[in-house]
Amino acid sequence: MVNIVNQPGSYYPAMMTKENQRPQTSLAVPLVGLYVAIQRIYVLTSRDLGLTPQQAQLLCEADSVTPALGELATELACDKANITGLVDRIAKRGLVERIGDKEDRRVIRVQLTDKGRRLVRRLQQQLEIRLGDLELPVETTADMITAITNGLTRSYQADLRADSTPR
């Protein structure tokens, strides 16, 4: 099993046990700890497949849709200029291709190639293996994570709408 806590600079200085666990009055600390732990696994898995975490995230975003460059910038929380370079590098590897938008010729979309799709599947399989080592009750944990993810997504979307409201 990958040791994802107890790392130098870790948000969680040690593995939480019943003996050192404080009563939680907020979900913020455990959720940030969960994010850090999952991010570490994601980074390791991405690197094992020859990708940066950002490249892996872009490929995963493009797996179910054909996003525009601006949409990718929003989803990856970075500037559109960064996305251009990121797409350039993975396009050179034959993982994605740029295609024009059918409705608006000014918009460029990113589409996975077959090679890119295969790499996304390998990434997902490796993540399943690494996260499978957690030995948690899958049904309960999956329901809980889905509920948390849905709540966080709603909050994020509300923040985006509020940020885009003219002031």
Backbone hydrogen bonds, N-H to C=O, Kabsch-Sander energy under -0.5 kcal/mol:
donor,donor_aa,acceptor,acceptor_aa,energy
4,I,2,V,-1.0
6,N,12,Y,-1.2
10,S,7,Q,-2.1
21,Q,17,T,-1.1
31,L,27,L,-2.5
32,V,28,A,-2.6
33,G,29,V,-2.4
34,L,30,P,-2.4
35,Y,31,L,-2.6
36,V,32,V,-2.6
37,A,33,G,-2.4
38,I,34,L,-2.8
39,Q,35,Y,-2.9
40,R,36,V,-2.1
41,I,37,A,-1.6
42,Y,38,I,-2.7
43,V,39,Q,-2.8
44,L,40,R,-2.4
45,T,41,I,-2.5
46,S,42,Y,-2.6
47,R,43,V,-2.6
48,D,44,L,-2.2
49,L,45,T,-1.1
49,L,46,S,-0.8
50,G,47,R,-1.8
51,L,46,S,-2.5
56,A,52,T,-2.4
57,Q,53,P,-2.4
58,L,54,Q,-2.4
59,L,55,Q,-2.5
60,C,56,A,-2.4
61,E,57,Q,-2.5
62,A,58,L,-2.1
63,D,60,C,-0.9
64,S,60,C,-0.6
65,V,61,E,-0.7
69,L,108,I,-1.8
72,L,68,A,-2.3
73,A,69,L,-2.2
74,T,70,G,-2.0
75,E,71,E,-2.6
76,L,72,L,-2.9
77,A,74,T,-0.8
78,C,73,A,-2.3
83,I,79,D,-1.5
84,T,80,K,-2.0
85,G,81,A,-1.6
86,L,82,N,-2.3
87,V,83,I,-3.2
88,D,84,T,-2.4
89,R,85,G,-2.2
90,I,86,L,-2.0
91,A,87,V,-2.5
92,K,88,D,-2.0
93,R,89,R,-0.7
94,G,91,A,-1.7
95,L,90,I,-2.3
96,V,90,I,-0.6
97,E,111,Q,-2.5
99,I,109,R,-2.5
101,D,104,D,-0.6
101,D,107,V,-1.9
107,V,104,D,-1.8
109,R,99,I,-3.5
110,V,67,P,-2.7
111,Q,97,E,-2.7
112,L,62,A,-0.6
113,T,95,L,-2.3
117,R,113,T,-2.5
118,R,114,D,-2.4
119,L,115,K,-1.9
120,V,116,G,-2.2
121,R,117,R,-2.2
122,R,118,R,-2.1
123,L,119,L,-2.4
124,Q,120,V,-2.7
125,Q,121,R,-2.6
126,Q,122,R,-2.6
127,L,123,L,-2.5
128,E,124,Q,-2.4
129,I,125,Q,-2.2
130,R,126,Q,-2.7
131,L,127,L,-3.2
132,G,128,E,-1.7
133,D,129,I,-0.7
133,D,130,R,-0.7
134,L,131,L,-1.5
135,E,132,G,-1.2
138,V,136,L,-0.9
141,T,137,P,-2.6
142,A,138,V,-3.2
143,D,139,E,-2.1
144,M,140,T,-2.3
145,I,141,T,-2.9
146,T,142,A,-2.5
147,A,143,D,-2.3
148,I,144,M,-2.4
149,T,145,I,-3.0
150,N,146,T,-2.7
151,G,147,A,-2.2
152,L,148,I,-2.7
153,T,149,T,-2.6
154,R,150,N,-2.3
155,S,151,G,-2.1
156,Y,152,L,-2.6
157,Q,153,T,-2.7
158,A,154,R,-2.1
159,D,155,S,-2.3
160,L,156,Y,-2.4
161,R,157,Q,-2.3
162,A,158,A,-2.4
163,D,159,D,-2.5
164,S,160,L,-1.6
165,T,161,R,-0.6
165,T,162,A,-0.7
